[in-house]
Amino acid sequence: MRAVVFENWKTFPALKEVDRPVPGPGEVLLKVAGAGACHSDVAIYKDFDAGTPGAVPPPFILGHENSGWIEETGPGVQGFTVGDAYLVYGPIGCGRCRACSRGQDTYCENAASMPYLGTGLGRDGGMAEYVTVPARNLVPLGDADPVAAAPLADAGLTPYHAVKQALPHLDGGGRSALVIGLGGLGQIAVQILTALTGATVIATDMKPEAMRRAEANGAVVAAGGAGQVERIRELTGGRGVDAAFDFVGAAPTIATAAASMAQGSRLTVVGIAGGSYEWSFFTTPYEATITNTYWGTIEDLHEVVAMYRAGQITPEIERFSLDDAPEAYRRLESGQLTGRAVVVPHG
């Protein structure tokens, strides 16, 4: 079969012929419906090396946002029907620690001893015609479009988990939420916040077209650049926002979010641009929290799929054939994509 393979550090991935995988005990073989191309993939092959924290050694097939149809089941697997569509929960932990027992493989206590972090993260992923995954990691899609659903495995799950953790700060009248960075995750975050809360959702980005899309999904927009914080605080009557979500994670965006906070608020840094923030007792609003989240739980993903099937969240996607997968990554690197690139191996 054909697959997009990360072969070496700081090397562009290669489209090549590889052996079709065989499902082992407790696994299924999926015929891939869609595989989302994520900025994390670019970091894996472009930025990471053997000494980078969180790096997973090559070679392996990329693709951690996957959906597909059951093609074959491995030994001991029951309850699945060939041809049914599923979304894949990407993280894979040890399966026996406290975090894994609650479906939060992202925070596996034994991650350091695991041979990989997940499907497409050290273990062969879905940027291929077929992929094997643990049967436990499958979330049924029913009759929903599996191609459009593929990005939900990360671009939907990650903002959903961050928003869900912050919901107590948005419970009540007159609340407001801030979304910084309106790429794939930020756009879905706007939809999730609009669906789950009554808060005023303020969205900001440097790209006018990204803000127009957020506005169409119910957000009030505040342009980036000079006076950005003043505009955000003006939209809250000067009080500041109750919850902020930074999907960039650079030092300037974290500083913008922190300067926009109300007392007793929560700032969640989701983006991994590597920015830092200097906390001060007298400049940070009282009882304001700065935290971070990584991906989400498999229970969260079931809830994301429920929202998708109900029409509450709709990822904006751009489809690519497997032959054009390298072009999808090139356009992702250069910032030329307007939606989430989804590779469709079977047309």
C-alpha positions in Angstrom: 0.0 0.0 0.0 1.0 3.7 -0.3 1.8 5.8 2.8 3.3 9.1 3.9 6.4 8.2 5.9 8.4 10.3 8.3 11.8 8.8 7.6 14.3 11.0 9.4 14.7 14.1 11.5 14.3 17.4 9.7 13.4 15.6 6.5 10.2 16.2 4.4 8.0 13.0 4.5 8.0 10.6 1.6 5.1 9.0 -0.2 6.2 5.4 -0.7 5.1 1.8 -1.0 5.0 -0.1 2.4 3.5 -3.4 3.5 -0.2 -3.4 4.4 -0.5 -3.9 8.2 -2.1 -6.9 9.8 -4.2 -6.4 13.0 -2.8 -8.0 16.1 -4.7 -9.2 19.2 -7.1 -6.5 20.3 -6.7 -4.5 17.1 -8.7 -3.8 14.0 -7.6 -2.9 10.4 -9.3 0.2 9.1 -9.6 1.2 5.5 -8.7 4.8 5.9 -11.6 7.2 5.0 -9.7 10.4 5.9 -6.5 11.5 7.6 -6.1 15.1 8.8 -2.8 16.9 8.2 -1.9 18.8 11.4 0.7 21.4 12.3 2.0 18.8 14.9 3.0 16.6 11.9 5.1 19.5 10.6 6.8 19.9 13.9 7.5 16.2 14.0 9.5 16.2 10.7 10.7 19.8 10.5 11.4 21.0 14.1 12.0 18.0 16.3 15.2 16.0 16.7 16.5 13.2 19.0 16.9 15.7 21.8 13.6 17.5 21.6 11.2 16.8 24.5 8.2 14.8 23.3 10.0 13.7 20.1 9.3 10.2 18.8 12.0 8.5 16.7 11.4 7.7 13.0 10.6 5.9 10.9 6.8 5.7 11.0 3.7 6.7 9.0 2.3 10.1 9.8 -1.4 10.8 10.6 -3.0 11.1 14.0 -6.4 12.4 12.9 -8.0 9.4 11.4 -11.3 7.9 10.4 -12.1 4.8 8.5 -14.2 1.7 7.8 -13.7 -1.7 9.5 -11.8 -3.9 7.1 -10.6 -6.8 9.3 -10.5 -7.6 13.0 -7.6 -9.1 14.9 -7.6 -12.1 17.3 -10.0 -11.6 20.3 -11.9 -8.7 18.8 -15.7 -9.0 18.6 -18.6 -6.6 18.1 -17.5 -4.9 14.9 -19.1 -5.2 11.5 -17.0 -4.9 8.3 -17.8 -1.6 6.6 -18.9 0.4 9.6 -17.3 3.8 10.0 -15.3 4.9 13.1 -13.3 7.8 14.3 -9.9 6.9 15.9 -8.9 8.1 19.4 -5.2 8.8 18.7 -3.4 8.6 22.1 -2.3 5.2 23.2 -1.1 4.8 26.8 -0.1 1.8 28.9 -3.8 0.9 29.5 -3.2 0.1 33.2 -2.4 3.3 35.1 -4.9 5.6 36.7 -4.9 8.1 33.8 -5.5 5.4 31.2 -8.2 3.7 33.3 -10.2 6.9 33.0 -9.6 7.1 29.2 -7.0 9.9 29.5 -4.1 8.2 27.7 -2.6 11.6 27.0 -1.5 11.7 30.6 -0.4 8.1 30.9 1.8 7.7 34.0 4.1 5.3 32.1 4.5 7.3 28.9 8.3 7.4 29.3 8.4 3.6 28.9 6.0 3.4 26.0 7.4 2.7 22.5 5.1 5.4 21.0 2.7 8.1 22.1 -0.2 7.2 19.8 -1.3 6.4 16.3 0.8 8.6 14.0 3.0 9.6 16.9 5.7 6.9 16.9 3.2 4.2 15.8 2.2 4.0 12.2 -0.6 6.4 11.5 -3.4 6.9 9.1 -1.8 8.9 6.3 -2.0 5.6 4.3 -4.5 3.3 2.6 -4.9 1.2 5.7 -4.1 1.5 9.4 -4.3 -0.8 12.5 -5.6 0.7 15.8 -6.6 -0.8 19.2 -10.3 -1.7 19.1 -10.7 0.2 22.3 -9.8 3.4 20.5 -12.7 3.4 18.1 -15.7 5.8 18.3 -18.6 5.0 16.1 -19.7 7.5 13.5 -22.9 5.9 12.4 -24.1 7.4 9.1 -22.1 10.6 9.5 -19.5 11.5 6.8 -16.2 9.9 8.0 -14.0 12.0 5.7 -15.3 15.3 7.2 -15.1 13.8 10.7 -11.4 12.9 10.5 -10.1 16.2 11.9 -12.3 15.9 15.0 -9.9 13.3 16.4 -7.6 16.3 17.3 -8.9 19.6 16.0 -12.2 18.8 17.6 -11.1 16.9 20.7 -8.4 19.3 21.8 -10.5 22.4 22.0 -13.5 20.4 23.4 -11.4 19.2 26.3 -10.1 22.7 27.0 -13.5 24.2 26.9 -15.1 21.4 29.0 -12.5 22.0 31.7 -13.3 25.8 31.7 -17.1 25.5 31.7 -17.5 26.4 35.4 -16.0 29.8 34.6 -18.7 30.3 31.9 -21.7 29.2 33.9 -24.0 32.2 34.5 -25.2 35.4 32.8 -22.9 38.1 31.5 -19.9 35.7 30.9 -17.5 36.0 28.1 -14.8 33.8 26.4 -11.8 34.7 24.3 -10.5 32.6 21.5 -7.0 33.6 20.2 -5.9 31.9 16.9 -8.5 31.0 14.4 -7.0 28.1 12.6 -8.6 24.7 12.5 -8.8 24.3 16.3 -9.8 27.9 17.1 -12.7 27.8 14.6 -14.1 24.6 16.1 -13.6 26.1 19.6 -15.8 29.0 18.6 -18.5 26.5 17.5 -18.2 24.5 20.7 -18.4 27.5 23.0 -21.4 28.8 21.1 -23.2 25.4 21.4 -22.3 24.7 25.0 -22.5 28.1 26.7 -24.4 31.4 26.7 -21.2 33.4 26.9 -20.3 36.1 24.5 -17.5 34.5 22.4 -14.8 37.0 21.4 -12.5 35.8 18.6 -9.2 37.4 17.4 -6.6 36.6 14.7 -4.4 38.5 12.4 -6.2 37.2 9.3 -9.4 39.0 8.4 -10.8 36.0 6.5 -10.3 33.8 9.6 -12.2 36.4 11.7 -15.0 36.5 9.1 -15.5 32.7 9.5 -15.5 33.0 13.3 -18.1 35.8 13.1 -20.3 33.6 10.8 -20.2 31.0 13.6 -21.5 33.4 16.3 -18.3 35.1 17.6 -17.8 38.8 18.1 -14.4 39.7 16.6 -11.6 41.9 17.7 -8.8 42.7 15.2 -5.2 41.9 16.1 -2.4 44.5 16.2 -2.2 47.7 18.2 -5.0 48.2 20.7 -6.0 44.6 20.6 -6.3 44.2 24.4 -8.2 47.4 24.7 -10.7 46.3 22.1 -11.2 42.9 23.9 -11.7 44.5 27.3 -14.1 47.1 25.8 -16.3 44.2 24.6 -16.6 43.0 28.2 -17.4 46.4 29.6 -13.9 46.7 30.9 -14.2 43.7 33.2 -12.2 41.2 31.2 -13.0 37.7 29.9 -14.0 34.8 32.2 -12.2 32.2 30.1 -9.5 32.5 27.4 -8.2 29.9 25.0 -4.9 30.5 23.3 -4.5 28.2 20.3 -1.2 29.7 19.3 0.9 29.6 22.5 3.5 32.2 21.5 4.7 34.7 24.1 2.8 37.6 22.5 -0.5 35.7 22.3 -0.2 34.4 25.9 0.5 38.0 27.0 -2.6 39.3 25.1 -4.7 36.6 26.8 -3.3 37.3 30.2 -3.9 41.1 29.9 -7.5 40.4 28.9 -8.5 38.3 32.0 -11.0 39.1 34.6 -10.7 38.2 38.3 -11.4 34.6 39.0 -10.9 33.7 35.3 -9.1 30.8 33.6 -6.6 31.0 30.7 -5.9 27.8 28.9 -2.8 27.7 26.6 -3.5 25.0 24.0 -1.1 26.0 21.2 2.5 24.7 21.5 4.5 27.5 19.9 6.6 27.5 23.0 5.9 30.9 24.5 6.4 31.8 28.1 4.8 34.2 30.5 6.1 35.9 33.6 3.6 35.8 36.4 3.4 38.6 38.9 1.2 38.9 42.0 0.3 42.5 41.4 -0.3 42.3 37.6 -2.3 39.0 37.5 -6.0 39.4 38.4 -6.8 37.8 41.7 -7.6 34.1 41.6 -7.0 33.9 37.9 -5.6 30.6 36.7 -3.1 30.0 33.9 -3.0 26.4 32.8 -2.6 24.1 29.7 -4.2 21.0 28.3 -3.1 18.3 25.9 -5.6 16.6 23.6 -8.4 15.0 25.6 -10.1 11.7 26.8 -11.8 9.1 24.8 -15.0 9.9 26.6 -14.5 13.5 25.3 -14.2 12.2 21.8 -17.6 10.3 22.1 -19.1 13.7 23.1 -17.4 15.5 20.2 -18.9 12.9 17.8 -22.3 13.4 19.3 -22.0 17.2 18.7 -20.8 16.5 15.1 -23.7 14.2 14.4 -26.1 16.8 15.9 -24.8 19.4 13.5 -23.4 21.6 16.3 -19.8 21.5 15.0 -18.8 21.3 11.4 -15.1 21.2 10.5 -14.1 23.2 7.4 -12.0 20.8 5.3 -10.1 20.7 2.0 -9.7 17.3 0.5 -6.5 15.9 -1.0 -5.8 12.6 -2.7 -3.0 10.4 -1.2 -0.9 11.3 -4.3 -1.3 15.0 -3.3 -0.6 14.5 0.4 2.9 16.0 0.1 1.4 19.1 -1.4 -1.1 19.3 1.5 1.9 19.4 3.9 3.7 22.0 1.8 0.6 24.2 1.8 0.2 23.6 5.6 3.8 24.7 6.2 3.3 27.9 4.1 0.0 28.9 5.6 -1.9 28.6 2.4 -4.8 26.4 3.7 -8.1 27.9 4.7 -9.5 24.7 6.2 -8.2 21.5 7.6 -6.4 19.4 4.9 -7.8 15.9 4.9 -6.1 13.2 2.8 -8.6 10.8 1.2 -6.7 7.7 0.2 -9.5 5.9 -1.6 -11.0 8.8 -3.5 
